């Protein structure tokens, strides 16, 4: 009885893996803002309890001056520039 349930779950997992693979192959437009760029470094602050939290600021380490990349010297997470590269390349 338990082995039948395990087999059913394994079959369901295989079906779900196929569905997930199909979804990730779709041409969903990716965000091209600084927060998702591998060159962006987020600024953090620490509260009185010692916990760090993100602040609405950061900096770009792409090596191109801000004027030439048409971005800001201290970009916010929504800013974009010409040197954008996806942070999560697979």
N, C-alpha and C positions, 0 to 999 in steps of 0.2 A: 504494500500500500504506500509506504513512504517512498520507495524507489520509483513508483509511478509518478508521484508528485514531483520528485526530483527531475525525472525525464521531461515532464510537462514544462517545468521551469527552465530547463536547459534549452528546450525548443523555443520557448518564448524569448529567451535571451538572444538566441541566434536571429530570430525575426527582428527583434528590436535593434540589433547590431546592424542589420541590413538597412533598416529605416534611418538610423542615425548616419550611416555612411552616405545615403542618398541626400539627406538634408545638408550635410557639410560640403557636399560637392556642388550644391546650388550656387548660383551667382548672386549671393546676397552682398550688396554694397557694404564695404567695411568703412568704418569711421577713419578719416585721415586727419585727426586732430592731434595736437601735441601729446595729450595724455596717452595715446596709443602708439607713439613713435619711440623707437629704440634710443633716440638721441636725447629725449626729454628726461630731466631729473626733477622729481617732485620735491618741493620744500616741505618740511615738517616742523611742528612746534611741540613742545612738551608741556603738559598741564601740571598742576600742583601735585598730582598723584603719581607723576613719573610716566604717564602714558603718552605716547606720541600720536599725533593726528595730522592729517594733511591740511595744508593751507592752500589758498587759491593762488598759487604762484609756483614757479620753478625756473629752470634754466635749460638751455640747449647746448649740447656738447658736440654738435656736428662739425665744428671747426670752420664753418663759413661765417664771415661777419654778418651780423643781423641785417645790415643794410642791403647786402647782396642776396641774402636768402629771402628777402621780402617778409621778414618776420620781426618779432620784437626781441630786444635784448633779454628781457625777462618775460617769457611767454606765459600766458594763462593756459589751463588745460584745453580750452576750445580753440586756441590759435592753431594755424597751420603754416607751413612754409614749403619751399621747393625741395628741401632735403629730407622730406618725410620718408621713413622706412618703417614697415610694420614691426612692432615689438615681438609679436608672436608668430614668427615664421616657422612653418612645419616642414 
